[in-house]
Amino acid sequence: MIGSDHFSDKSYAVLGLARSGLATVDALLASGARVLAWDPREEARAAVSPGARLADPMSVSLYGYSGIVVSPGIPINRHPIADRARDAGIPLIGDIELFAQARPSLPRHKVVGITGTNGKSTTTALVHHILRTAGIPSLMAGNIGLPVLAQDPLPEGGVYVLELSSYQIDLTHSLDCEVSVLLNVTPDHLDRYDGLEDYAASKARLFTMQSPEHTAIIANEDDYTRAIAGQITGRRVLVSSRDVRDQSRWPALQGPHNAQNVAAAVAVARTLSVPDGCIAQALASYAGLPHRMERVAERGGILFVNDSKATNPTSAAPALAAFPPQPEARLHWILGGRAKSGDLEACEPHFANVRAVYTIGEAGPMFASLLEGRIPVSRCGELERAVEAAASAARPGEVVLLSPACASFDQFRDYEARGDAFRAAVEALA
């Protein structure tokens, strides 16, 4: 695990004991810190290492504490822990900030931080794959994979590739990335922010933490990224999906959204002096991520694609765009869950690609009403029924696509559980 003498003999409270919280507790204890840990779930508290004290930081004295480490899933705009930290004069931080503070204790290395509303997981995994292909020690963490503090430090010359959500950036204050990347800013998570401008400002903080000699890579393809790019005073590299001319050589990187991901990843790799030959080899061999345009099966000439990670209309739109008519519409689109918006405006330009829609979850009736009369709609309710209906209607050469444009929490634990259920339903088809 990653620790540091910087934490020795200091006191920290850790609120939220999922994967990153438990890793944080272990890393702090191993570094010689005193740790108070809490989660309202009894089963989460039962998993805490015995060296930690179990108590709710809302109800005990925090005098002399060096930080309150909060899970990114805790809404600090509404949770009373924010006022508690402010009143006590204690910084509210996340595990990424602890990693930033531990960096001087680690072998010489670089950090790539990647954010954006959509595409950051693919771009993070792709950069990691390019570096590994080039023989450069690398690990990926943050909003993807294992928590960063749970992983072993890289040897000298290694590169930490971090996917960073706005929630993680909000809890980070000193992460000076050698390379920072912003892909796009579109409406999302607005229950946590006072409008889209506030959400964009959260993303922009990744660059305010950078030293001027470090590199900012920005895909300047929306108004917010262009505005943020205009505020950068240090080294800046602008990229665009238009920089990528031919994706036919990269089976797992099809579609216009992946063109932007590729453009950003290539810019990162070149900034880190990876040879173009290694980059080309890595793009061709990249296998893709689970739950993001994942080809889970082909049965009777029908392709089944799991895009469960598309949790808003903007992230679902590229999946629809990736399957144009040949010559007729060939997409059977499974849509719905817990809605983040009341419209499908971002998806509308690609409706001509959709042969039929199968709605599920809380948002199913709303989206069915929006689409009926424009696209054939089946109100299925449950994912398994939608898979069965779509598979029965699809013909050879067509595609059954789960790209829900919604959060999963109405019916599933998370988008991964939803994607796993889609795979299971496909495997269960007669």
C-alpha positions in Angstrom: 0.0 0.0 0.0 1.0 3.7 -0.3 1.8 5.4 2.9 4.1 8.2 4.2 5.9 9.3 7.3 4.0 12.6 6.7 1.0 11.0 8.4 2.9 9.6 11.4 1.6 10.7 14.8 -1.3 12.7 13.3 -5.0 12.1 13.8 -7.5 11.6 11.0 -11.2 10.8 10.8 -12.4 8.7 7.9 -16.1 8.9 7.0 -17.4 6.3 4.6 -16.0 2.8 4.6 -16.4 1.4 1.1 -13.3 0.4 -0.8 -11.5 3.7 -0.8 -12.4 4.4 2.9 -11.1 1.0 4.1 -7.9 1.5 2.0 -7.5 4.9 3.6 -7.8 3.5 7.1 -5.2 0.8 6.4 -2.7 3.2 4.8 -3.0 5.8 7.6 -2.6 3.1 10.3 0.4 1.6 8.5 1.9 5.2 8.3 1.7 5.6 12.1 -1.4 7.8 12.2 -4.3 7.6 14.7 -7.5 6.9 12.9 -11.2 7.4 13.8 -13.4 5.5 11.3 -17.2 5.6 10.7 -19.9 4.4 8.4 -23.6 4.2 9.2 -23.7 0.7 7.9 -22.8 -1.9 10.5 -21.4 -4.3 8.0 -19.0 -1.7 6.7 -17.8 -0.9 10.2 -17.2 -4.7 10.8 -14.6 -4.7 8.0 -12.4 -2.0 9.6 -8.9 -2.9 10.8 -8.7 -3.3 14.6 -6.2 -0.5 15.0 -8.9 2.2 14.2 -11.3 3.7 16.7 -15.0 3.4 15.6 -16.9 6.5 16.4 -19.1 9.0 14.5 -17.1 12.2 13.8 -20.3 14.1 14.1 -20.6 13.3 17.8 -17.0 13.2 19.2 -14.3 15.8 19.7 -12.1 16.4 16.7 -9.6 18.7 18.4 -6.2 18.4 16.9 -7.2 16.4 13.9 -5.3 16.9 10.7 -8.1 16.0 8.3 -11.5 14.5 7.8 -11.2 12.0 4.9 -14.6 11.7 3.2 -15.8 9.2 0.7 -16.5 10.9 -2.7 -20.0 9.4 -2.5 -20.9 11.6 0.5 -22.7 14.7 -0.7 -20.7 17.4 1.1 -23.1 20.1 -0.2 -25.8 18.6 2.0 -24.1 16.4 4.7 -23.5 18.1 8.1 -19.9 16.9 8.1 -19.0 20.0 6.0 -20.2 22.4 8.6 -18.6 20.2 11.3 -15.2 20.4 9.6 -15.5 24.2 9.0 -16.5 24.9 12.6 -13.6 22.7 13.8 -11.1 24.3 11.4 -10.2 20.9 10.0 -9.7 20.3 6.2 -12.2 18.1 4.5 -10.2 15.9 2.1 -10.3 12.7 0.1 -7.9 9.8 -0.5 -6.5 11.5 -3.6 -5.4 14.4 -1.4 -3.7 12.0 1.0 -1.9 10.5 -2.1 -0.8 14.0 -3.1 0.6 14.6 0.4 2.4 11.2 0.3 4.1 11.9 -3.1 7.4 13.2 -1.7 7.8 9.9 0.1 7.5 7.9 -3.1 10.1 7.0 -5.7 10.5 9.7 -8.4 7.4 9.5 -10.6 4.8 11.4 -12.6 1.0 11.8 -12.2 -1.6 12.1 -15.0 -5.0 13.3 -13.8 -7.9 12.9 -16.1 -11.4 14.4 -15.7 -14.5 15.2 -17.7 -18.1 14.3 -17.7 -17.8 11.5 -20.2 -15.0 9.3 -21.5 -12.6 9.6 -18.5 -12.6 5.9 -17.7 -11.8 4.9 -21.2 -9.1 7.6 -21.5 -7.6 6.6 -18.2 -7.5 2.9 -19.1 -6.1 3.8 -22.6 -3.3 5.9 -21.2 -2.4 3.2 -18.8 -2.4 0.6 -21.6 -0.2 2.8 -23.8 2.3 3.3 -21.0 2.4 -0.5 -20.2 2.9 -1.2 -23.9 5.8 1.2 -23.9 7.4 -0.6 -20.9 6.7 2.3 -18.5 5.6 1.2 -15.0 2.1 2.5 -14.5 -1.0 2.0 -12.4 -4.5 3.4 -12.7 -6.6 4.5 -9.8 -9.0 7.2 -8.5 -12.4 6.7 -9.9 -11.4 3.4 -11.6 -9.8 0.2 -10.4 -8.3 -0.3 -7.0 -8.1 2.7 -4.6 -4.8 4.4 -5.1 -3.7 4.0 -1.4 -4.3 0.3 -1.6 -1.8 -0.2 -4.4 2.0 -0.7 -4.1 4.1 2.3 -4.9 5.6 2.3 -8.4 9.3 2.1 -9.0 11.3 5.1 -10.1 10.1 6.5 -13.4 6.5 5.2 -12.9 3.4 7.0 -13.9 0.2 7.1 -11.8 -2.8 7.6 -14.0 -5.8 8.9 -12.0 -9.4 9.1 -13.2 -10.8 12.0 -11.2 -14.5 12.8 -10.7 -15.6 16.3 -9.7 -16.4 14.9 -6.3 -12.8 13.7 -5.9 -11.4 17.0 -7.1 -13.6 18.9 -4.6 -11.8 16.9 -1.8 -8.3 17.5 -3.2 -6.2 20.6 -2.6 -2.5 19.9 -3.5 -2.4 17.5 -6.4 0.1 18.9 -8.8 -0.2 16.6 -11.9 2.6 16.6 -14.4 -0.2 16.2 -17.0 -3.9 17.2 -16.4 -6.6 16.3 -18.9 -10.1 17.7 -19.3 -12.3 15.9 -21.9 -15.7 17.6 -21.8 -18.3 19.3 -19.5 -21.9 18.5 -19.9 -24.8 18.5 -17.4 -24.4 15.8 -14.7 -24.4 15.6 -10.9 -26.3 18.9 -10.7 -27.8 17.7 -7.4 -24.3 18.4 -5.9 -23.7 21.8 -7.5 -25.3 25.1 -7.8 -25.8 24.9 -11.6 -23.6 23.8 -14.5 -21.1 26.7 -14.0 -20.4 25.5 -10.5 -19.9 22.0 -11.8 -17.5 23.2 -14.5 -15.6 25.2 -11.9 -15.0 22.0 -10.0 -13.4 20.4 -13.0 -11.3 23.5 -13.6 -9.7 23.2 -10.1 -7.6 20.3 -11.4 -5.6 22.9 -13.4 -5.4 25.5 -10.7 -3.4 23.0 -8.6 -0.9 22.6 -11.4 2.6 24.2 -11.5 3.0 26.4 -14.6 5.6 24.2 -16.1 3.3 21.2 -16.2 1.0 20.4 -19.1 -2.8 20.9 -19.4 -4.4 18.9 -22.2 -8.0 20.1 -23.0 -10.4 18.9 -25.6 -11.8 22.2 -26.6 -15.1 21.0 -28.1 -17.7 22.5 -25.8 -18.2 26.0 -24.4 -17.1 25.1 -20.9 -13.8 23.4 -21.9 -13.0 26.3 -24.3 -13.6 28.8 -21.4 -11.4 26.8 -19.1 -8.7 26.5 -21.7 -8.7 30.2 -22.1 -7.9 30.6 -18.4 -4.8 28.4 -18.5 -1.6 30.4 -18.1 0.9 27.5 -18.2 1.7 24.9 -20.9 -1.5 24.0 -22.8 -2.2 21.5 -25.5 -5.6 21.6 -27.2 -7.0 18.5 -28.8 -10.2 17.5 -30.7 -12.0 14.4 -32.0 -11.3 15.9 -35.4 -7.6 15.2 -34.9 -8.4 11.4 -35.3 -9.1 10.6 -38.9 -9.3 6.8 -39.1 -10.5 4.5 -36.3 -10.8 1.4 -38.3 -7.6 -0.1 -37.0 -8.8 0.0 -33.3 -11.7 -2.4 -32.8 -12.4 -1.3 -29.2 -12.2 2.5 -30.0 -15.0 3.0 -32.5 -17.4 6.0 -32.5 -17.0 9.8 -32.3 -16.7 9.8 -28.5 -13.7 7.5 -28.7 -12.1 9.8 -31.2 -11.9 12.4 -28.5 -10.6 9.8 -26.0 -7.9 8.7 -28.4 -6.9 12.3 -29.2 -6.5 13.1 -25.5 -4.7 9.8 -24.7 -2.2 10.3 -27.6 -1.5 13.8 -26.4 -0.7 12.5 -22.9 1.5 9.8 -24.3 3.5 12.2 -26.5 3.8 14.6 -23.6 5.4 11.7 -21.7 7.7 11.0 -24.6 6.2 7.7 -25.6 7.3 6.8 -29.2 4.6 7.0 -31.9 5.2 3.3 -32.7 4.3 2.2 -29.2 1.2 4.4 -29.3 0.0 2.9 -32.5 0.6 -0.7 -31.2 -1.3 0.1 -28.0 -4.3 1.6 -29.8 -4.6 -1.5 -31.9 -4.3 -3.9 -29.0 -6.6 -2.0 -26.5 -9.4 -4.3 -25.4 -11.9 -1.8 -24.0 -13.5 -1.5 -20.5 -16.3 -3.6 -19.0 -19.7 -1.9 -19.2 -18.5 0.8 -21.7 -19.4 -0.3 -25.3 -18.5 -3.8 -24.2 -19.4 -6.4 -26.8 -20.7 -9.2 -24.6 -22.0 -11.7 -27.2 -23.0 -12.3 -30.8 -25.9 -14.7 -31.2 -27.5 -15.6 -34.5 -25.8 -12.6 -36.1 -27.1 -10.2 -33.5 -24.6 -8.2 -31.5 -25.2 -7.5 -27.8 -23.4 -4.4 -26.4 -23.2 -3.5 -22.7 -22.9 0.3 -22.3 -24.2 0.4 -18.7 -21.8 3.1 -17.7 -23.8 5.5 -19.9 -25.6 7.1 -16.9 -26.8 10.2 -18.6 -28.1 11.1 -22.1 -24.9 12.8 -23.1 -22.9 9.7 -22.4 -25.5 7.5 -24.2 -25.5 9.6 -27.3 -22.0 8.4 -28.6 -23.2 4.8 -28.3 -26.2 5.5 -30.5 -23.9 7.3 -33.0 -21.5 4.4 -33.2 -24.1 2.2 -35.1 -25.3 4.1 -38.1 -27.9 2.6 -40.5 -26.7 0.0 -43.0 -28.8 1.1 -44.8 -31.7 0.8 -42.3 -31.8 1.6 -38.6 -30.3 -1.4 -36.7 -30.2 -0.5 -33.0 -32.5 -2.0 -30.4 -32.0 0.4 -27.6 -32.6 -0.5 -23.9 -33.2 2.8 -22.0 -34.1 3.8 -18.5 -33.3 3.8 -14.8 -33.2 6.7 -12.4 -33.2 9.8 -14.6 -30.7 12.6 -14.3 -32.6 14.8 -16.7 -36.1 14.9 -18.1 -35.1 14.9 -21.8 -33.1 13.0 -24.3 -31.9 16.1 -26.2 -28.3 14.9 -26.5 -29.4 11.6 -28.0 -31.9 13.1 -30.5 -29.5 13.6 -33.4 -29.0 9.8 -33.5 -32.6 8.6 -33.3 -32.5 7.7 -37.0 -30.0 4.9 -36.0 -32.6 3.4 -33.6 -35.1 0.8 -34.9 -36.9 0.3 -31.5 -36.6 1.3 -27.9 -37.2 -0.9 -24.8 -37.7 1.2 -21.6 -36.9 0.0 -18.0 -36.9 1.4 -14.5 -38.3 4.6 -12.9 -37.7 6.7 -16.0 -39.2 4.1 -18.4 -42.7 5.6 -18.5 -41.3 9.2 -19.0 -39.0 8.2 -21.8 -41.6 6.1 -23.4 -44.0 9.0 -23.5 -41.2 11.2 -25.0 -40.5 8.7 -27.8 -43.8 7.1 -28.7 -44.9 8.3 -32.1 -41.3 8.8 -33.2 -39.7 5.4 -32.5 -41.4 2.1 -31.8 -41.4 1.7 -28.0 -41.9 -1.4 -25.7 -42.5 -0.6 -22.1 -40.6 -3.5 -20.4 -40.0 -2.3 -16.9 -37.4 -4.9 -16.0 -34.0 -5.4 -17.8 -34.5 -9.1 -18.3 -37.8 -8.5 -20.1 -36.2 -5.8 -22.3 -33.4 -8.1 -23.3 -35.8 -10.9 -24.2 -38.0 -8.5 -26.2 -35.1 -6.9 -28.0 -33.5 -10.2 -28.9 -36.8 -11.5 -30.3 -37.3 -8.5 -32.5 -33.7 -8.1 -33.7 -32.5 -9.6 -37.0 -29.1 -10.7 -38.1 -26.8 -7.7 -38.5 -28.6 -5.7 -35.9 -27.5 -4.6 -32.4 -29.1 -4.9 -29.0 -27.6 -2.0 -27.0 -27.9 -1.4 -23.2 -27.1 2.3 -23.0 -29.5 3.5 -20.3 -28.8 7.2 -20.1 -29.8 7.0 -16.4 -28.3 6.1 -13.1 -28.8 2.5 -11.9 -29.9 3.0 -8.3 -33.6 2.4 -8.8 -33.1 -1.3 -9.6 -29.3 -2.1 -9.1 -26.5 -1.4 -6.7 -24.5 0.4 -9.4 -23.9 0.5 -13.1 -21.6 -2.5 -12.9 -24.3 -4.7 -11.3 -26.7 -3.5 -14.1 -24.1 -4.4 -16.8 -23.6 -7.8 -15.1 -27.4 -8.4 -15.2 -27.5 -7.5 -18.9 -24.7 -10.1 -19.6 -26.6 -12.7 -17.5 -29.8 -12.0 -19.4 -28.1 -12.4 -22.7 -26.5 -15.6 -21.6 -29.9 -16.9 -20.5 -31.5 -16.4 -23.9 -32.6 -19.7 -25.5 
